[in-house]
Amino acid sequence: MPAFGLGVYKVEEGEHLEQTIHTALDLGYRLIDTASFYRNEEGVGQSIRNSGIPRDELFITTKVWNSEQGYDNTLKAFEDSMERLGLDYLDLYLVHWPVKGKYLETWRALEKLYRDGRVKAIGVSNFNIHHLKDLLSHAAEKPVINQVELHPLLSQIDLREFCQQNNIKVQAWSPLSRGRFLDDPVLGKIAEQHGKTPAQVILRWHLQNQIIPIPKSVTPTRLKENAEIFDFQLSQKELEEIDGLNQDHRFGGDPDHIDF
């Protein structure tokens, strides 16, 4: 799995989506993260076919939505996603949210898809520690990844430590918190010292904490900026200063209170 990727949440089907993916691929992005809920799987599939990049050089993720969960429903949802994407196999399939009373059966369906070779890897999204403990106590296959809301204002240290102890990678959606705190003076000072932007500093913080960020942007200059994070290193002191920004502030949904 690439250490960095592109999220396409709220990027509508059509020319805008295709241009965004085309630009990202030209800039070296190879991980594209979508979901059935995003309603743009068809456009993602068309874009990667039009790119001319060999399929085995790309890493494509999609997810099963809450209303599609349960064993049989998940198997059908997967086939629907694959038809929209136009792919023969999927690199990573995720349980989008831990729907109470359903996610264990949903996981059993993902295990079947993995055993059948339809999916190269399976994982979860928005799972808290207690969800993961429950899943691990029932699962035949361990999730390879947990994709969660994660940024310096919500650093999720306990969850990250649990995942590390259980060899589960952590991936961050909304790694920049949609730009809500890019004007923070701590980030500004560190960015200036490295000749980088605050967004690049945040993404570098993710990388150096072994977190896989998948920032979403449709602006070519931002796509380029977000990708230019491999040519500098944050010091331990700088990492700790960014850690100090944590407020346990969640902007997205709470996995313990799913009403959607």
N, C-alpha and C positions, 0 to 999 in steps of 0.2 A: 504494500500500500504506500502510495506517495506520502510524504511528510506534510503535504500542503495541498489544498484543493479549492474548488469553486462550488459554492452553494447557489442554488437557483430558486430559492423560495421567493414567491411573489413576482417572478419574472414571467410575464404572460407569453403564451404561445405566439408564434409569428416571427416576423423579421427581426424584432428587437432581441428575442431569445437567441435566434440563430447567429446574429451578429456578435452578441455577447460571448457565446461559446466559441465562435470562430476566432475572435480576438484573444480569448483566454488560451486557446490551444496554440495559437501562434506565439504567445508569450511563454509557452512551456508548461502550462497547466496540463495535468494528465488525469486528475481525479475530478469527476463531476458528480455532485450529490443532488439527487432529486427525491421525489416521493409521490405516491399516487395522489395524496392530498394537494400537492402543488398544481395538479392539472396541467403539467407541461411535459410529461414523459414522451409524448409523441414528438414534440419539437426537439427534445434532447436527443432522441434516437436519430431523427433526420439530420440533425446538426453533426453528430459524430460520423454518420455515414458520408455526409458531404465533405467532411474534413480530409478524407484520404489517408488519415493516420491508421496504421494497422490496429485492428481490434485488440490485440494482445499488448499493445502499448498504452491502452487506456484502462482506467479503473472507474467503473460505473456502480453507483450505489442508488438503491431506491428502498422504499419503506412501505409496510402494510399499515393502513390507517385504522383508527379505532373502531369504526363501524364495520370494518372488514374482518375483524379478529374472530378467533375460534378456529378449530382445526380445518374443517372443510371450507369455511369461508376464506381462510388464508390461502389455501391451495388455489382456489379460484381467483382470488385477488392477485396472486403471483402470476398466473397465466394471463390475466388481463393486462398487468403491467408489462409483461414480456411482449405481448402483442403490440402494445402502444410503443414500446421502445424499439421493437423490431430486432431484438437480440436473440442469439442462440443460448447464451448463458449470462449470468449476472456475477459481477465480482463480489458484491456485498449486499445482503438483504437484511433489513432491520425491522424490529418491532418498534413502531413509531412512539407509542406511549404505553406504560404498564396498566392496561385496562383491567381493573379488579375482576377476578373470576374468569378472565379470558386469556391472560397473557401466557399462562402455562400451556394451554392447548395450542395457542398460536405458536409458541416456541417448538412444540412437538411437530408442527407442520414444517417449520423452518428446518428442523433436524432432518426430516424426510427429504426436503428439497436439496439439502447438503449431501446426504447419503446418495441421492440419485444423480448427483453431478450437475444439477441445474444451477447451483450457486457455489461459488468458490469459497465463500466465507459467510458466516451469519453472526449477527450481533443485535444489540438493543439500543434504544434511544430514550433518554429522559428517565432512566432507572435510578432510583436512590439506593442506598446501601441495603435497606431491608428488602427491596424488590430483588436485588441481585442475590442476596442470601437465600431467599425463597427459590429463585430460579435455579441456583447452583445445587440446591438440595434435591431437586427433581430432574435436572437436565442430564441427558446422556452426552451432549456436546456443550462445551463451555462457550459463552459468547466471546468473540475475539475483540469486541469493541463496545464501548458505551458512549454514545454521542449525546452530549448534554449542553445546556446553556452554560457557558464558562467564559469569563473575562475578568480583568483585575478587580471589578466591583463585586464579582461573585466567583471567588477563586476555588471553591469546592475542594478544599485541601483534604478533608476526611475521606470524601468520595474518591479522590485521586489516589490517596494512599491505599484504600481498600482495593481499588482496581489494580494498582501496581502489585500488591501482595498476591493477587489472584491471576496475574498475567493477562489482564484485560486492558487493552489500549484505551486511551481517552481521546475523544474527538470533540472539538468545540464548535457548536453552532452559535452564531452571533458573537464571534470572538472579539469584535470591536464594539459590542453593545450598540450597534447602529450609530456610532459616532457620538454617543451621549456625553463622553467625558474626555474628548480629545484635547480640550483646552486646559486640562489639569496641569498646574505648574510643574509638578514632579516629572510628568511625561515630557513636557516642553523642555525642561532642563536637560534631561537625558538625551532627547532627540537632537538638541543643539550640539551636544558634545560629540555625537556620532555623525552629524551631518545628515540626519534622517528625519522623517516625520514622526509625530506621535503614533500614528497608526502602524508604521513600520516597527516602532519600538514595542508596541503591544503584541504584534504578531511574532516578533523575535522572542519576547517573553514566553509565549506559548511554546515555541519550538524548543527553547532551552529547558522547559519544564516537561518535555516529552509529550506535549499535547499537540494534536493534529488540528490546525485551524482550517476552517472552510468558510472564509469570508465571502459574502455576497456583494457584488457590485455590477452595475451595467455600464459604468463609465470607463472607457478605454484607458484614460490616464490613471484612474484608481486601480484598475486591474493590473496595470504595469507597476504602479507603486507597491501594491500588496505583494507582488511576486519578488520584489527586490529586497529580500530579507536574509539572504544567505551570505552576504559579504561583510558582516560585522558581528561582533560578539558583545553581549552585555556582561558587565562584571558581576560578581556575587553581590556586591553592595547595591548595584543598580537593580538587580533582581529582587533584593529584599525591600528596596524602596517601593518598587511596584507592588510587591506582596502587601505592603502596608496600606494600599488603597482599598483593600477588601472591605466591603460593608455588608456582605451576604445579601446583596440587593438583586432580587430576581425581577427581570422585566417581562419574561415570558411566563407561560403556564407553570403551575406548581404540580409536579408529578403525583403528589398525594391528594390532589383535589382536581380530578379530571372530570369536567362537566361539558366536554366537547367531543 
